């Protein structure tokens, strides 16, 4: 396996791992909790999900995959409700599934291809890396908010309990 193929596989695996974690969080929160903000300077879980959907669509589906760019970024943060948890989950799942199909079928030689997304010049590799790290960061925020609102251990790392390398009691 080449380093390029390994990168594409790892990127796809990480997105495929993180999306269900967000779906788990959405399933544990009420519609009110999903749209709750501590202050006007904070984003609700719903805003973060809309933002991730827009980011994946703009950077992978459009920037890498060539689909039309239809993103309205400001609306992702302006939303104050209107979508139920299940609808948000379906919207994000659809975007991630399409991105996974693009990443998994991408010829490795395209990684060095120069593209411009959201006014930023870079390579296809850089666009994919951006989406994965961006998705990871906001997933962590959504997990944190969910744990704060529910008081639950979400069990994402429960398989490590009892392991000599686990941090007892510190699961995500």
KAVEN-V819590 format. One record per residue. BURIAL is # if it has 9 or more other ideal C-beta (glycine too) atoms within 8 Angstrom, else .. Layout:
((BURIAL) (BURIAL))
This chain:
((.) (.) (.) (#) (#) (#) (#) (#) (#) (.) (#) (#) (.) (#) (#) (#) (.) (#) (#) (.) (#) (#) (#) (#) (#) (#) (.) (#) (#) (.) (#) (.) (#) (#) (#) (#) (.) (.) (.) (.) (.) (.) (#) (#) (#) (#) (#) (#) (#) (#) (#) (#) (#) (#) (#) (#) (#) (#) (#) (#) (#) (#) (#) (#) (#) (.) (.) (.) (.) (.) (.) (.) (#) (.) (.) (#) (#) (.) (#) (.) (.) (.) (#) (.) (#) (.) (.) (#) (#) (.) (#) (#) (#) (.) (#) (#) (.) (#) (#) (#) (.) (#) (#) (.) (.) (#) (.) (#) (.) (#) (#) (.) (.) (.) (#) (.) (#) (.) (.) (.) (.) (#) (#) (#) (#) (.) (#) (#) (#) (#) (#) (#) (.) (#) (#) (#) (.) (#) (#) (.) (#) (#) (#) (.) (#) (#) (#) (.) (#) (.) (.) (.) (.) (#) (.) (#) (#) (.) (.) (#) (#) (.) (.) (.) (.) (#) (.) (.) (.) (.) (#) (.))
